[in-house]
Amino acid sequence: MATDKGIALFRVLGLGSTRRSILMLVVSWTLNVAWLGINYFWSLVPESVLIAIPVILLLYGVLALVAYVYWGVKGVREQDEPYASVLVGTIVAITLLYLNYTLLDALISLIR
């Protein structure tokens, strides 16, 4: 029952397959960079909002990584897909999450 709710949540968030999950990580990172670029240099929003959006995108990226691993392992088990694709996708996802975290850390240090 809990697994069905988790799968439904992934589908609602647009994370219904491995391709969508990795795409959403790339979109999340691109939005994060765009948000920081637009709002930090022109100071359109307060600092709390400037920090909140990258944090939300970082959490979404973590959820997309979990979904990517879930769908990738499911594909390996059900369709005998190679593990290499899951490994490469996981490395890309972790790299994007690291870049998101680094950008957020740099933003926090600039604000202080």
MOPAC internal coordinates of N, CA, C and O (Angstrom, degrees):
PM7 1SCF
backbone

  N    0.0000 0     0.00 0     0.00 0    0    0    0
  C    1.4360 1     0.00 0     0.00 0    1    0    0
  C    1.5330 1   110.73 1     0.00 0    2    1    0
  O    1.2310 1   120.34 1   134.36 1    3    2    1
  N    1.3279 1   116.95 1   -45.64 1    3    2    1
  C    1.4630 1   120.04 1  -179.88 1    5    3    2
  C    1.5186 1   110.87 1   -66.19 1    6    5    3
  O    1.2310 1   120.07 1   146.20 1    7    6    5
  N    1.3308 1   117.48 1   -33.80 1    7    6    5
  C    1.4567 1   120.67 1   179.21 1    9    7    6
  C    1.5191 1   110.44 1   -66.42 1   10    9    7
  O    1.2310 1   119.93 1   140.72 1   11   10    9
  N    1.3248 1   117.74 1   -39.28 1   11   10    9
  C    1.4573 1   120.78 1   178.09 1   13   11   10
  C    1.5230 1   111.60 1   -62.66 1   14   13   11
  O    1.2310 1   120.61 1   141.60 1   15   14   13
  N    1.3296 1   116.44 1   -38.40 1   15   14   13
  C    1.4618 1   120.10 1   177.71 1   17   15   14
  C    1.5177 1   110.78 1   -66.98 1   18   17   15
  O    1.2310 1   120.57 1   140.85 1   19   18   17
  N    1.3335 1   116.52 1   -39.15 1   19   18   17
  C    1.4643 1   120.34 1   177.81 1   21   19   18
  C    1.5112 1   112.12 1   -64.46 1   22   21   19
  O    1.2310 1   120.60 1   136.76 1   23   22   21
  N    1.3314 1   116.47 1   -43.24 1   23   22   21
  C    1.4664 1   120.43 1   178.33 1   25   23   22
  C    1.5156 1   110.26 1   -63.94 1   26   25   23
  O    1.2310 1   120.31 1   138.53 1   27   26   25
  N    1.3277 1   117.01 1   -41.47 1   27   26   25
  C    1.4594 1   120.70 1   178.38 1   29   27   26
  C    1.5257 1   110.75 1   -62.46 1   30   29   27
  O    1.2310 1   120.10 1   140.55 1   31   30   29
  N    1.3276 1   117.42 1   -39.45 1   31   30   29
  C    1.4608 1   121.26 1   177.92 1   33   31   30
  C    1.5211 1   110.86 1   -63.67 1   34   33   31
  O    1.2310 1   120.24 1   135.78 1   35   34   33
  N    1.3429 1   117.15 1   -44.22 1   35   34   33
  C    1.4615 1   120.39 1   178.07 1   37   35   34
  C    1.5239 1   111.06 1   -59.64 1   38   37   35
  O    1.2310 1   120.32 1   137.75 1   39   38   37
  N    1.3167 1   117.00 1   -42.25 1   39   38   37
  C    1.4711 1   120.63 1  -179.39 1   41   39   38
  C    1.5163 1   111.66 1   -67.47 1   42   41   39
  O    1.2310 1   120.08 1   140.55 1   43   42   41
  N    1.3261 1   117.45 1   -39.45 1   43   42   41
  C    1.4595 1   121.05 1   178.85 1   45   43   42
  C    1.5251 1   110.28 1   -63.34 1   46   45   43
  O    1.2310 1   120.31 1   142.19 1   47   46   45
  N    1.3205 1   117.01 1   -37.81 1   47   46   45
  C    1.4639 1   121.30 1  -179.76 1   49   47   46
  C    1.5217 1   113.07 1   -80.76 1   50   49   47
  O    1.2310 1   119.84 1   179.81 1   51   50   49
  N    1.3262 1   117.91 1    -0.19 1   51   50   49
  C    1.4523 1   121.07 1   179.54 1   53   51   50
  C    1.5064 1   113.53 1    84.79 1   54   53   51
  O    1.2310 1   120.06 1  -157.78 1   55   54   53
  N    1.3346 1   117.49 1    22.22 1   55   54   53
  C    1.4590 1   121.43 1  -177.26 1   57   55   54
  C    1.5253 1   110.60 1  -112.52 1   58   57   55
  O    1.2310 1   120.15 1  -136.65 1   59   58   57
  N    1.3157 1   117.31 1    43.35 1   59   58   57
  C    1.4531 1   121.60 1  -172.78 1   61   59   58
  C    1.5057 1   116.04 1   -83.37 1   62   61   59
  O    1.2310 1   119.10 1  -179.42 1   63   62   61
  N    1.3115 1   119.32 1     0.58 1   63   62   61
  C    1.4589 1   121.55 1   177.99 1   65   63   62
  C    1.5215 1   108.67 1  -155.82 1   66   65   63
  O    1.2310 1   121.01 1    -9.96 1   67   66   65
  N    1.3315 1   115.67 1   170.04 1   67   66   65
  C    1.4702 1   118.50 1  -179.17 1   69   67   66
  C    1.5260 1   111.11 1   -66.13 1   70   69   67
  O    1.2310 1   120.05 1   141.19 1   71   70   69
  N    1.3109 1   117.50 1   -38.81 1   71   70   69
  C    1.4727 1   119.59 1  -179.91 1   73   71   70
  C    1.5221 1   111.41 1   -65.25 1   74   73   71
  O    1.2310 1   120.81 1   137.06 1   75   74   73
  N    1.3142 1   116.06 1   -42.94 1   75   74   73
  C    1.4651 1   118.57 1   178.78 1   77   75   74
  C    1.5183 1   111.06 1   -66.25 1   78   77   75
  O    1.2310 1   120.24 1   142.18 1   79   78   77
  N    1.3128 1   117.15 1   -37.82 1   79   78   77
  C    1.4665 1   119.87 1  -178.63 1   81   79   78
  C    1.5178 1   111.06 1   -63.48 1   82   81   79
  O    1.2310 1   119.94 1   133.01 1   83   82   81
  N    1.3262 1   117.72 1   -46.99 1   83   82   81
  C    1.4613 1   120.08 1  -179.32 1   85   83   82
  C    1.5286 1   110.06 1   -69.74 1   86   85   83
  O    1.2310 1   120.10 1   145.73 1   87   86   85
  N    1.3311 1   117.42 1   -34.27 1   87   86   85
  C    1.4557 1   120.75 1   175.79 1   89   87   86
  C    1.5204 1   110.75 1   -63.49 1   90   89   87
  O    1.2310 1   120.35 1   139.45 1   91   90   89
  N    1.3275 1   116.93 1   -40.55 1   91   90   89
  C    1.4546 1   120.02 1   179.76 1   93   91   90
  C    1.5277 1   111.23 1   -67.78 1   94   93   91
  O    1.2310 1   119.73 1   148.64 1   95   94   93
  N    1.3280 1   118.13 1   -31.36 1   95   94   93
  C    1.4617 1   119.77 1   174.70 1   97   95   94
  C    1.5277 1   110.80 1   -65.64 1   98   97   95
  O    1.2310 1   120.56 1   137.73 1   99   98   97
  N    1.3296 1   116.53 1   -42.27 1   99   98   97
  C    1.4652 1   120.02 1   178.73 1  101   99   98
  C    1.5304 1   110.13 1   -65.97 1  102  101   99
  O    1.2310 1   120.33 1   138.20 1  103  102  101
  N    1.3285 1   116.98 1   -41.80 1  103  102  101
  C    1.4614 1   120.76 1   177.56 1  105  103  102
  C    1.5232 1   110.19 1   -63.15 1  106  105  103
  O    1.2310 1   120.20 1   138.18 1  107  106  105
  N    1.3225 1   117.22 1   -41.82 1  107  106  105
  C    1.4603 1   121.59 1   178.52 1  109  107  106
  C    1.5234 1   111.04 1   -59.79 1  110  109  107
  O    1.2310 1   120.36 1   134.54 1  111  110  109
  N    1.3174 1   116.91 1   -45.46 1  111  110  109
  C    1.4596 1   120.16 1  -179.77 1  113  111  110
  C    1.5256 1   111.00 1   -66.17 1  114  113  111
  O    1.2310 1   120.11 1   138.68 1  115  114  113
  N    1.3275 1   117.39 1   -41.32 1  115  114  113
  C    1.4631 1   121.34 1   179.25 1  117  115  114
  C    1.5288 1   110.72 1   -63.46 1  118  117  115
  O    1.2310 1   120.44 1   136.86 1  119  118  117
  N    1.3316 1   116.76 1   -43.14 1  119  118  117
  C    1.4623 1   120.09 1   177.07 1  121  119  118
  C    1.5264 1   111.64 1   -62.84 1  122  121  119
  O    1.2310 1   120.70 1   141.47 1  123  122  121
  N    1.3161 1   116.27 1   -38.53 1  123  122  121
  C    1.4606 1   120.53 1   179.10 1  125  123  122
  C    1.5257 1   110.61 1   -62.45 1  126  125  123
  O    1.2310 1   120.27 1   132.36 1  127  126  125
  N    1.3093 1   117.10 1   -47.64 1  127  126  125
  C    1.4656 1   120.66 1   179.49 1  129  127  126
  C    1.5265 1   110.42 1   -63.97 1  130  129  127
  O    1.2310 1   120.22 1   137.03 1  131  130  129
  N    1.3291 1   117.18 1   -42.97 1  131  130  129
  C    1.4632 1   120.38 1   179.27 1  133  131  130
  C    1.5199 1   111.02 1   -63.28 1  134  133  131
  O    1.2310 1   120.55 1   137.19 1  135  134  133
  N    1.3428 1   116.55 1   -42.81 1  135  134  133
  C    1.4642 1   120.48 1   179.40 1  137  135  134
  C    1.5188 1   111.25 1   -60.84 1  138  137  135
  O    1.2310 1   120.54 1   134.13 1  139  138  137
  N    1.3135 1   116.57 1   -45.87 1  139  138  137
  C    1.4643 1   119.12 1   179.78 1  141  139  138
  C    1.5207 1   111.13 1   -65.61 1  142  141  139
  O    1.2310 1   120.71 1   138.42 1  143  142  141
  N    1.3271 1   116.26 1   -41.58 1  143  142  141
  C    1.4619 1   119.65 1  -179.21 1  145  143  142
  C    1.5065 1   113.29 1   -63.75 1  146  145  143
  O    1.2310 1   120.51 1   134.67 1  147  146  145
  N    1.3134 1   116.63 1   -45.33 1  147  146  145
  C    1.4634 1   120.58 1  -177.60 1  149  147  146
  C    1.5205 1   111.40 1   -71.19 1  150  149  147
  O    1.2310 1   120.06 1   132.58 1  151  150  149
  N    1.3131 1   117.49 1   -47.42 1  151  150  149
  C    1.4589 1   120.15 1  -170.72 1  153  151  150
  C    1.5187 1   114.71 1   -88.82 1  154  153  151
  O    1.2310 1   119.50 1   151.13 1  155  154  153
  N    1.3148 1   118.56 1   -28.87 1  155  154  153
  C    1.4528 1   118.02 1  -177.93 1  157  155  154
  C    1.5236 1   111.33 1   -73.78 1  158  157  155
  O    1.2310 1   120.49 1   134.24 1  159  158  157
  N    1.2979 1   116.68 1   -45.76 1  159  158  157
  C    1.4536 1   119.07 1  -173.86 1  161  159  158
  C    1.5240 1   112.77 1   -75.06 1  162  161  159
  O    1.2310 1   120.27 1   154.94 1  163  162  161
  N    1.3209 1   117.09 1   -25.06 1  163  162  161
  C    1.4594 1   118.87 1   179.20 1  165  163  162
  C    1.5186 1   112.42 1  -107.75 1  166  165  163
  O    1.2310 1   119.67 1   177.82 1  167  166  165
  N    1.2945 1   118.23 1    -2.18 1  167  166  165
  C    1.4705 1   123.78 1   176.08 1  169  167  166
  C    1.5267 1   112.52 1    49.85 1  170  169  167
  O    1.2310 1   120.74 1  -125.39 1  171  170  169
  N    1.3184 1   116.19 1    54.61 1  171  170  169
  C    1.4595 1   120.99 1  -179.36 1  173  171  170
  C    1.5246 1   113.06 1   -82.38 1  174  173  171
  O    1.2310 1   120.23 1   158.65 1  175  174  173
  N    1.3048 1   117.16 1   -21.35 1  175  174  173
  C    1.4632 1   120.31 1  -174.95 1  177  175  174
  C    1.5239 1   109.44 1  -130.29 1  178  177  175
  O    1.2310 1   120.59 1   -18.13 1  179  178  177
  N    1.3405 1   116.47 1   161.87 1  179  178  177
  C    1.4695 1   119.16 1   176.28 1  181  179  178
  C    1.5355 1   111.27 1   -66.96 1  182  181  179
  O    1.2310 1   121.00 1   -18.02 1  183  182  181
  N    1.3110 1   115.68 1   161.98 1  183  182  181
  C    1.4602 1   121.13 1  -176.92 1  185  183  182
  C    1.5294 1   112.89 1   -61.86 1  186  185  183
  O    1.2310 1   120.21 1   143.58 1  187  186  185
  N    1.3253 1   117.21 1   -36.42 1  187  186  185
  C    1.4663 1   119.42 1  -178.83 1  189  187  186
  C    1.5265 1   111.39 1   -63.62 1  190  189  187
  O    1.2310 1   120.10 1   141.36 1  191  190  189
  N    1.3115 1   117.41 1   -38.64 1  191  190  189
  C    1.4638 1   120.58 1   177.56 1  193  191  190
  C    1.5222 1   110.01 1   -72.14 1  194  193  191
  O    1.2310 1   121.02 1   143.10 1  195  194  193
  N    1.3164 1   115.65 1   -36.90 1  195  194  193
  C    1.4627 1   120.23 1   178.55 1  197  195  194
  C    1.5214 1   111.60 1   -60.93 1  198  197  195
  O    1.2310 1   120.00 1   146.89 1  199  198  197
  N    1.3118 1   117.60 1   -33.11 1  199  198  197
  C    1.4652 1   121.88 1   177.91 1  201  199  198
  C    1.5228 1   111.21 1   -85.07 1  202  201  199
  O    1.2310 1   119.88 1   146.38 1  203  202  201
  N    1.3300 1   117.84 1   -33.62 1  203  202  201
  C    1.4726 1   121.23 1  -174.37 1  205  203  202
  C    1.5195 1   112.43 1   -65.17 1  206  205  203
  O    1.2310 1   119.51 1   138.24 1  207  206  205
  N    1.2979 1   118.54 1   -41.76 1  207  206  205
  C    1.4698 1   120.45 1  -176.94 1  209  207  206
  C    1.5271 1   111.52 1   -64.65 1  210  209  207
  O    1.2310 1   118.30 1   131.86 1  211  210  209
  N    1.3386 1   120.85 1   -48.14 1  211  210  209
  C    1.4690 1   118.47 1   175.86 1  213  211  210
  C    1.5248 1   113.73 1   -61.23 1  214  213  211
  O    1.2310 1   120.21 1   147.37 1  215  214  213
  N    1.3357 1   117.21 1   -32.63 1  215  214  213
  C    1.4670 1   119.74 1   177.21 1  217  215  214
  C    1.5270 1   109.80 1   -65.45 1  218  217  215
  O    1.2310 1   120.31 1   135.64 1  219  218  217
  N    1.3190 1   117.02 1   -44.36 1  219  218  217
  C    1.4642 1   120.45 1   178.04 1  221  219  218
  C    1.5232 1   110.67 1   -62.71 1  222  221  219
  O    1.2310 1   120.09 1   137.20 1  223  222  221
  N    1.3207 1   117.44 1   -42.80 1  223  222  221
  C    1.4633 1   120.28 1   178.05 1  225  223  222
  C    1.5190 1   111.36 1   -65.40 1  226  225  223
  O    1.2310 1   120.05 1   145.93 1  227  226  225
  N    1.3132 1   117.51 1   -34.07 1  227  226  225
  C    1.4612 1   120.87 1   176.63 1  229  227  226
  C    1.5261 1   110.75 1   -66.10 1  230  229  227
  O    1.2310 1   120.39 1   136.99 1  231  230  229
  N    1.3267 1   116.87 1   -43.01 1  231  230  229
  C    1.4658 1   120.26 1   176.52 1  233  231  230
  C    1.5279 1   111.35 1   -63.60 1  234  233  231
  O    1.2310 1   120.79 1   140.28 1  235  234  233
  N    1.3240 1   116.09 1   -39.72 1  235  234  233
  C    1.4593 1   119.52 1   176.99 1  237  235  234
  C    1.5266 1   110.66 1   -64.43 1  238  237  235
  O    1.2310 1   120.56 1   141.83 1  239  238  237
  N    1.3177 1   116.53 1   -38.17 1  239  238  237
  C    1.4596 1   120.46 1   177.03 1  241  239  238
  C    1.5139 1   112.42 1   -62.92 1  242  241  239
  O    1.2310 1   120.31 1   141.16 1  243  242  241
  N    1.3303 1   117.01 1   -38.84 1  243  242  241
  C    1.4697 1   120.73 1   176.53 1  245  243  242
  C    1.5209 1   109.81 1   -64.00 1  246  245  243
  O    1.2310 1   120.48 1   137.10 1  247  246  245
  N    1.3156 1   116.69 1   -42.90 1  247  246  245
  C    1.4587 1   120.20 1   177.90 1  249  247  246
  C    1.5272 1   111.02 1   -63.75 1  250  249  247
  O    1.2310 1   120.30 1   140.52 1  251  250  249
  N    1.3265 1   117.03 1   -39.48 1  251  250  249
  C    1.4629 1   120.34 1   177.74 1  253  251  250
  C    1.5327 1   110.94 1   -65.25 1  254  253  251
  O    1.2310 1   120.10 1   142.91 1  255  254  253
  N    1.3248 1   117.41 1   -37.09 1  255  254  253
  C    1.4671 1   120.40 1   176.80 1  257  255  254
  C    1.5239 1   110.85 1   -63.56 1  258  257  255
  O    1.2310 1   120.56 1   135.75 1  259  258  257
  N    1.3209 1   116.53 1   -44.25 1  259  258  257
  C    1.4711 1   120.02 1   177.82 1  261  259  258
  C    1.5197 1   110.07 1   -61.26 1  262  261  259
  O    1.2310 1   120.52 1   136.33 1  263  262  261
  N    1.3188 1   116.61 1   -43.67 1  263  262  261
  C    1.4652 1   120.05 1   178.95 1  265  263  262
  C    1.5255 1   110.72 1   -64.08 1  266  265  263
  O    1.2310 1   120.41 1   138.97 1  267  266  265
  N    1.3269 1   116.81 1   -41.03 1  267  266  265
  C    1.4556 1   119.87 1  -179.78 1  269  267  266
  C    1.5284 1   110.95 1   -61.78 1  270  269  267
  O    1.2310 1   120.36 1   134.46 1  271  270  269
  N    1.3128 1   116.92 1   -45.54 1  271  270  269
  C    1.4624 1   120.34 1   179.03 1  273  271  270
  C    1.5296 1   109.97 1   -64.16 1  274  273  271
  O    1.2310 1   120.32 1   137.52 1  275  274  273
  N    1.3241 1   116.99 1   -42.48 1  275  274  273
  C    1.4652 1   120.38 1  -179.90 1  277  275  274
  C    1.5266 1   110.97 1   -59.86 1  278  277  275
  O    1.2310 1   120.76 1   127.89 1  279  278  277
  N    1.3477 1   116.15 1   -52.11 1  279  278  277
  C    1.4636 1   119.16 1  -177.93 1  281  279  278
  C    1.5202 1   111.41 1   -67.73 1  282  281  279
  O    1.2310 1   119.93 1   145.52 1  283  282  281
  N    1.3255 1   117.74 1   -34.48 1  283  282  281
  C    1.4643 1   120.52 1   178.48 1  285  283  282
  C    1.5131 1   112.33 1   -65.19 1  286  285  283
  O    1.2310 1   120.37 1   133.99 1  287  286  285
  N    1.3200 1   116.90 1   -46.01 1  287  286  285
  C    1.4696 1   120.18 1   178.58 1  289  287  286
  C    1.5249 1   110.08 1   -66.90 1  290  289  287
  O    1.2310 1   120.62 1   142.90 1  291  290  289
  N    1.3162 1   116.41 1   -37.10 1  291  290  289
  C    1.4682 1   119.95 1   177.09 1  293  291  290
  C    1.5301 1   110.40 1   -62.22 1  294  293  291
  O    1.2310 1   120.23 1   138.94 1  295  294  293
  N    1.3336 1   117.17 1   -41.06 1  295  294  293
  C    1.4601 1   120.94 1   177.29 1  297  295  294
  C    1.5176 1   112.21 1   -65.53 1  298  297  295
  O    1.2310 1   120.19 1   143.34 1  299  298  297
  N    1.3228 1   117.25 1   -36.66 1  299  298  297
  C    1.4640 1   121.01 1   177.80 1  301  299  298
  C    1.5257 1   110.06 1   -64.80 1  302  301  299
  O    1.2310 1   120.94 1   135.76 1  303  302  301
  N    1.3114 1   115.81 1   -44.24 1  303  302  301
  C    1.4680 1   119.56 1  -178.09 1  305  303  302
  C    1.5199 1   112.77 1   -70.25 1  306  305  303
  O    1.2310 1   120.26 1   137.78 1  307  306  305
  N    1.3244 1   117.10 1   -42.22 1  307  306  305
  C    1.4600 1   119.87 1  -172.96 1  309  307  306
  C    1.5203 1   113.68 1   -88.40 1  310  309  307
  O    1.2310 1   119.72 1   145.94 1  311  310  309
  N    1.3180 1   118.14 1   -34.06 1  311  310  309
  C    1.4647 1   120.42 1  -173.23 1  313  311  310
  C    1.5229 1   112.67 1  -119.86 1  314  313  311
  O    1.2310 1   120.02 1  -169.60 1  315  314  313
  N    1.3069 1   117.58 1    10.40 1  315  314  313
  C    1.4613 1   123.24 1   179.23 1  317  315  314
  C    1.5268 1   112.91 1    53.66 1  318  317  315
  O    1.2310 1   120.90 1  -140.19 1  319  318  317
  N    1.3242 1   115.88 1    39.81 1  319  318  317
  C    1.4595 1   119.91 1   174.93 1  321  319  318
  C    1.5206 1   108.73 1   -72.83 1  322  321  319
  O    1.2310 1   119.73 1   -24.98 1  323  322  321
  N    1.3306 1   118.12 1   155.02 1  323  322  321
  C    1.4699 1   119.46 1  -178.89 1  325  323  322
  C    1.5363 1   111.60 1   -71.68 1  326  325  323
  O    1.2310 1   121.53 1   -33.24 1  327  326  325
  N    1.3320 1   114.67 1   146.76 1  327  326  325
  C    1.4647 1   120.59 1   176.89 1  329  327  326
  C    1.5217 1   111.70 1   -67.50 1  330  329  327
  O    1.2310 1   120.44 1   157.88 1  331  330  329
  N    1.3150 1   116.77 1   -22.12 1  331  330  329
  C    1.4655 1   120.19 1  -177.27 1  333  331  330
  C    1.5252 1   111.53 1   -60.06 1  334  333  331
  O    1.2310 1   120.06 1   142.45 1  335  334  333
  N    1.3232 1   117.50 1   -37.55 1  335  334  333
  C    1.4650 1   119.18 1  -179.58 1  337  335  334
  C    1.5223 1   110.97 1   -66.42 1  338  337  335
  O    1.2310 1   120.36 1   143.11 1  339  338  337
  N    1.3243 1   116.93 1   -36.89 1  339  338  337
  C    1.4658 1   120.08 1   177.15 1  341  339  338
  C    1.5220 1   109.72 1   -67.37 1  342  341  339
  O    1.2310 1   120.23 1   139.13 1  343  342  341
  N    1.3226 1   117.17 1   -40.87 1  343  342  341
  C    1.4580 1   121.26 1  -179.52 1  345  343  342
  C    1.5278 1   111.06 1   -64.99 1  346  345  343
  O    1.2310 1   120.21 1   134.27 1  347  346  345
  N    1.3244 1   117.20 1   -45.73 1  347  346  345
  C    1.4631 1   120.48 1   179.97 1  349  347  346
  C    1.5271 1   110.35 1   -64.43 1  350  349  347
  O    1.2310 1   120.28 1   135.58 1  351  350  349
  N    1.3261 1   117.07 1   -44.42 1  351  350  349
  C    1.4569 1   120.26 1   178.43 1  353  351  350
  C    1.5117 1   112.32 1   -62.21 1  354  353  351
  O    1.2310 1   120.53 1   140.87 1  355  354  353
  N    1.3203 1   116.59 1   -39.13 1  355  354  353
  C    1.4621 1   120.67 1   178.61 1  357  355  354
  C    1.5218 1   111.02 1   -66.10 1  358  357  355
  O    1.2310 1   120.24 1   140.35 1  359  358  357
  N    1.3154 1   117.14 1   -39.65 1  359  358  357
  C    1.4648 1   120.77 1   177.62 1  361  359  358
  C    1.5235 1   110.40 1   -63.81 1  362  361  359
  O    1.2310 1   120.03 1   136.88 1  363  362  361
  N    1.3285 1   117.54 1   -43.12 1  363  362  361
  C    1.4638 1   121.30 1   177.71 1  365  363  362
  C    1.5232 1   110.42 1   -62.89 1  366  365  363
  O    1.2310 1   120.50 1   135.75 1  367  366  365
  N    1.3325 1   116.65 1   -44.25 1  367  366  365
  C    1.4636 1   120.81 1  -179.50 1  369  367  366
  C    1.5238 1   111.39 1   -62.99 1  370  369  367
  O    1.2310 1   120.37 1   136.10 1  371  370  369
  N    1.3189 1   116.90 1   -43.90 1  371  370  369
  C    1.4692 1   120.34 1   179.76 1  373  371  370
  C    1.5298 1   110.28 1   -66.05 1  374  373  371
  O    1.2310 1   120.07 1   142.71 1  375  374  373
  N    1.3261 1   117.47 1   -37.29 1  375  374  373
  C    1.4607 1   120.67 1   176.92 1  377  375  374
  C    1.5219 1   111.19 1   -62.90 1  378  377  375
  O    1.2310 1   120.28 1   136.06 1  379  378  377
  N    1.3311 1   117.06 1   -43.94 1  379  378  377
  C    1.4627 1   119.95 1   178.47 1  381  379  378
  C    1.5305 1   111.36 1   -65.41 1  382  381  379
  O    1.2310 1   120.68 1   141.44 1  383  382  381
  N    1.3215 1   116.31 1   -38.56 1  383  382  381
  C    1.4638 1   118.55 1   176.66 1  385  383  382
  C    1.5291 1   111.34 1   -65.17 1  386  385  383
  O    1.2310 1   120.46 1   142.03 1  387  386  385
  N    1.3188 1   116.73 1   -37.97 1  387  386  385
  C    1.4631 1   120.40 1   177.08 1  389  387  386
  C    1.5354 1   110.31 1   -63.52 1  390  389  387
  O    1.2310 1   120.47 1   137.66 1  391  390  389
  N    1.3216 1   116.71 1   -42.34 1  391  390  389
  C    1.4632 1   119.75 1   178.34 1  393  391  390
  C    1.5299 1   110.84 1   -64.37 1  394  393  391
  O    1.2310 1   120.35 1   139.40 1  395  394  393
  N    1.3446 1   116.94 1   -40.60 1  395  394  393
  C    1.4636 1   119.85 1   175.82 1  397  395  394
  C    1.5180 1   111.29 1   -60.66 1  398  397  395
  O    1.2310 1   120.60 1   135.01 1  399  398  397
  N    1.3152 1   116.46 1   -44.99 1  399  398  397
  C    1.4587 1   120.61 1  -179.64 1  401  399  398
  C    1.5296 1   110.78 1   -64.57 1  402  401  399
  O    1.2310 1   120.29 1   138.31 1  403  402  401
  N    1.3161 1   117.06 1   -41.69 1  403  402  401
  C    1.4656 1   121.11 1   179.17 1  405  403  402
  C    1.5232 1   111.28 1   -62.94 1  406  405  403
  O    1.2310 1   120.44 1   137.17 1  407  406  405
  N    1.3378 1   116.77 1   -42.83 1  407  406  405
  C    1.4555 1   120.03 1   177.49 1  409  407  406
  C    1.5287 1   111.24 1   -63.55 1  410  409  407
  O    1.2310 1   120.45 1   137.84 1  411  410  409
  N    1.3271 1   116.74 1   -42.16 1  411  410  409
  C    1.4603 1   119.88 1   178.64 1  413  411  410
  C    1.5315 1   110.81 1   -64.64 1  414  413  411
  O    1.2310 1   120.07 1   138.32 1  415  414  413
  N    1.3252 1   117.48 1   -41.68 1  415  414  413
  C    1.4515 1   120.97 1   178.30 1  417  415  414
  C    1.5338 1   111.29 1   -63.28 1  418  417  415
  O    1.2310 1   120.40 1   138.10 1  419  418  417
  N    1.3346 1   116.85 1   -41.90 1  419  418  417
  C    1.4490 1   120.38 1   178.07 1  421  419  418
  C    1.5294 1   111.10 1   -64.32 1  422  421  419
  O    1.2310 1   120.90 1   140.43 1  423  422  421
  N    1.3263 1   115.89 1   -39.57 1  423  422  421
  C    1.4557 1   119.82 1   178.24 1  425  423  422
  C    1.5193 1   111.53 1   -63.35 1  426  425  423
  O    1.2310 1   120.48 1   135.77 1  427  426  425
  N    1.3042 1   116.69 1   -44.23 1  427  426  425
  C    1.4675 1   120.05 1   179.39 1  429  427  426
  C    1.5295 1   110.84 1   -64.14 1  430  429  427
  O    1.2310 1   120.59 1   140.18 1  431  430  429
  N    1.3289 1   116.48 1   -39.82 1  431  430  429
  C    1.4742 1   118.06 1   179.54 1  433  431  430
  C    1.5180 1   111.82 1   -69.41 1  434  433  431
  O    1.2310 1   119.52 1   148.90 1  435  434  433
  N    1.3317 1   118.52 1   -31.10 1  435  434  433
  C    1.4614 1   120.28 1   177.60 1  437  435  434
  C    1.5283 1   111.82 1   -71.51 1  438  437  435
  O    1.2310 1   120.83 1   146.03 1  439  438  437
  N    1.3166 1   116.02 1   -33.97 1  439  438  437
  C    1.4579 1   119.80 1  -179.55 1  441  439  438
  C    1.5183 1   111.08 1   -70.33 1  442  441  439
  O    1.2310 1   120.21 1   144.91 1  443  442  441
  N    1.3269 1   117.20 1   -35.09 1  443  442  441
  C    1.4707 1   120.37 1  -179.08 1  445  443  442
  C    1.4646 1   108.45 1   -77.21 1  446  445  443
  O    1.2310 1   120.10 1   180.00 1  447  446  445

